[in-house]
Amino acid sequence: MGVLTAFMRGVTRLNDFVGRWIALLIFAMFAFLLLEVGFRYLLNSPTVWTNELTQMLFGIYAVMSGGYIMAHRGHVNVDLLHSHLAPRKRALMDMFTSLVFFIFTLALLWFGVDMAQESMSSWETSYSAWNPPIWPVKLAIPLGTGLLVLQGLVKLLEDIAVAFDLDYYTPDAGDSEGEQL
């Protein structure tokens, strides 16, 4: 079971690393929007690239952060029933609902890979006045989804361990609750 635990920790560490680096994009987006406001209102000379670049960075930020958010239990939950259940019953319920998660994320991964390949094969651009390449943004979709699927697999393995009282996973205090970000 050491390999399984190492896999689970490795995936979580990878998502933590990627998520912390991707979070820094918020500063770049802030700087570009501030630059645009300055050029537009102070110098009366708006740029053609800052809004589009900020939108592209936000797209990357959104799709690449899913695994990190899942690792830290940050996704939105409807807690009407879930929070009132014992840990084993909660894990069983999560195992059941993970089916829907995997259907959605694996479909997103499948179509995201297809879309990214098509975009990369033609070196797709935005066809705007600035015309930047958008294939890197589309490539982020299957990459981020892949990280999310891996973290979903870790969550499923955790739920199986809790539901069936298996010894390869022992929940820590930090694993049961989301961290303050």
Wavefront OBJ file of the C-alpha trace (Angstrom):
o trace
v 0.000 0.000 0.000
v 3.045 2.281 0.163
v 2.888 2.833 -3.603
v -0.755 3.877 -3.368
v -0.036 6.311 -0.542
v 2.963 7.699 -2.443
v 0.765 8.169 -5.533
v -1.888 9.978 -3.502
v 0.646 12.252 -1.827
v 2.466 12.861 -5.104
v -0.682 13.931 -6.943
v -1.671 16.221 -4.080
v 1.823 17.739 -3.951
v 1.799 18.264 -7.725
v -1.585 20.007 -7.578
v -0.407 22.078 -4.639
v 2.727 23.146 -6.554
v 0.804 23.979 -9.746
v -1.949 25.769 -7.833
v 0.457 27.974 -5.892
v 2.265 28.999 -9.077
v -0.944 29.533 -11.036
v -2.247 31.722 -8.197
v 0.508 34.205 -9.038
v -1.262 34.932 -12.329
v -3.702 37.042 -10.340
v -0.952 39.614 -9.853
v -0.218 39.714 -13.586
v -3.926 40.116 -14.373
v -4.178 42.907 -11.805
v -1.129 44.673 -13.267
v -2.414 44.425 -16.844
v -5.842 45.767 -15.919
v -4.286 48.573 -13.900
v -2.047 49.370 -16.878
v -5.089 49.478 -19.158
v -6.938 51.828 -16.818
v -3.886 54.079 -16.660
v -3.428 54.190 -20.412
v -7.150 54.634 -21.072
v -8.049 57.306 -18.512
v -4.784 59.044 -17.712
v -3.135 59.063 -21.130
v -6.308 58.744 -23.260
v -4.610 55.965 -25.220
v -6.223 52.548 -24.621
v -4.301 49.400 -25.480
v -5.556 46.677 -27.793
v -3.926 43.793 -25.943
v -4.415 44.109 -22.163
v -8.055 43.020 -21.937
v -7.554 40.056 -24.249
v -4.374 38.963 -22.463
v -6.111 39.244 -19.090
v -8.989 37.096 -20.342
v -6.558 34.471 -21.618
v -4.635 34.464 -18.329
v -7.892 34.151 -16.398
v -8.877 31.166 -18.549
v -5.594 29.452 -17.713
v -5.986 30.449 -14.061
v -9.490 28.965 -13.918
v -8.776 25.602 -15.538
v -5.381 24.986 -13.960
v -6.535 25.661 -10.393
v -9.195 22.919 -10.183
v -6.901 20.219 -8.801
v -5.490 22.569 -6.171
v -8.963 23.631 -5.092
v -10.087 20.007 -4.854
v -6.973 19.037 -2.875
v -7.792 21.760 -0.341
v -11.538 21.004 -0.273
v -12.347 24.415 -1.704
v -15.050 23.482 -4.215
v -18.589 24.534 -3.416
v -20.751 21.875 -1.760
v -24.440 21.683 -0.994
v -24.169 20.590 2.618
v -27.800 19.955 3.542
v -27.298 16.252 4.177
v -23.560 15.712 3.789
v -22.426 17.609 6.905
v -24.836 15.700 9.166
v -23.516 12.259 8.213
v -20.888 10.242 10.039
v -17.490 10.112 8.263
v -18.033 6.587 6.871
v -21.482 7.415 5.483
v -20.140 10.692 4.096
v -17.358 8.754 2.347
v -19.886 6.287 0.899
v -22.007 9.168 -0.378
v -18.914 10.808 -1.900
v -17.996 7.528 -3.602
v -21.427 7.440 -5.211
v -21.310 11.088 -6.335
v -17.774 10.676 -7.683
v -19.366 8.780 -10.590
v -20.929 12.035 -11.808
v -17.617 13.838 -11.245
v -15.692 11.334 -13.368
v -18.287 11.331 -16.163
v -18.049 15.113 -16.428
v -14.283 15.465 -16.040
v -13.386 12.569 -18.329
v -15.702 13.987 -21.015
v -14.070 17.395 -20.550
v -10.648 15.753 -20.806
v -11.616 13.846 -23.960
v -13.036 16.861 -25.767
v -10.351 19.179 -24.343
v -7.567 17.018 -25.797
v -9.308 17.029 -29.175
v -9.804 20.800 -29.081
v -6.205 21.457 -27.968
v -4.776 19.180 -30.686
v -6.837 20.888 -33.353
v -5.821 24.329 -32.089
v -2.135 23.413 -31.881
v -2.082 21.820 -35.324
v -3.110 25.116 -36.917
v -1.284 27.389 -34.443
v -4.662 29.022 -33.854
v -4.801 32.720 -33.058
v -7.637 34.893 -31.805
v -8.157 36.810 -35.077
v -8.488 40.038 -33.126
v -6.612 43.292 -33.772
v -3.784 42.015 -31.545
v -4.091 38.394 -32.832
v -2.234 36.424 -30.132
v -1.927 32.638 -30.220
v -4.720 30.979 -28.266
v -3.530 27.391 -28.525
v -1.702 27.688 -25.150
v -4.994 28.565 -23.479
v -6.725 25.624 -25.134
v -3.826 23.352 -24.153
v -4.398 24.358 -20.519
v -7.885 22.792 -20.631
v -6.781 19.134 -20.881
v -3.758 19.763 -18.640
v -5.864 21.304 -15.881
v -8.593 18.714 -16.327
v -6.017 15.935 -16.114
v -4.779 17.331 -12.797
v -8.376 17.571 -11.586
v -9.097 13.960 -12.607
v -5.981 12.773 -10.766
v -6.996 14.679 -7.634
v -10.515 13.240 -7.985
v -8.954 9.774 -8.048
v -7.051 10.628 -4.863
v -10.313 11.804 -3.268
v -12.037 8.591 -4.326
v -9.206 6.494 -2.847
v -9.468 8.502 0.383
v -13.221 7.915 0.485
v -12.765 4.181 -0.110
v -10.223 4.029 2.722
v -12.533 5.878 5.129
v -15.664 3.953 4.101
v -14.050 0.543 4.466
v -11.581 1.419 7.250
v -8.515 0.583 5.170
v -5.059 1.276 6.514
v -3.419 2.935 3.487
v -4.988 6.262 4.378
v -5.364 7.899 7.744
v -7.056 11.284 7.602
v -5.109 14.127 9.149
v -6.727 17.189 10.637
v -5.799 19.095 7.445
v -7.350 16.449 5.190
v -10.866 16.661 6.580
v -11.335 20.396 6.422
v -10.456 22.962 3.786
v -7.521 25.216 4.514
v -7.827 28.961 4.650
v -6.305 30.260 1.432
l 1 2 3 4 5 6 7 8 9 10 11 12 13 14 15 16 17 18 19 20 21 22 23 24 25 26 27 28 29 30 31 32 33 34 35 36 37 38 39 40 41 42 43 44 45 46 47 48 49 50 51 52 53 54 55 56 57 58 59 60 61 62 63 64 65 66 67 68 69 70 71 72 73 74 75 76 77 78 79 80 81 82 83 84 85 86 87 88 89 90 91 92 93 94 95 96 97 98 99 100 101 102 103 104 105 106 107 108 109 110 111 112 113 114 115 116 117 118 119 120 121 122 123 124 125 126 127 128 129 130 131 132 133 134 135 136 137 138 139 140 141 142 143 144 145 146 147 148 149 150 151 152 153 154 155 156 157 158 159 160 161 162 163 164 165 166 167 168 169 170 171 172 173 174 175 176 177 178 179 180 181
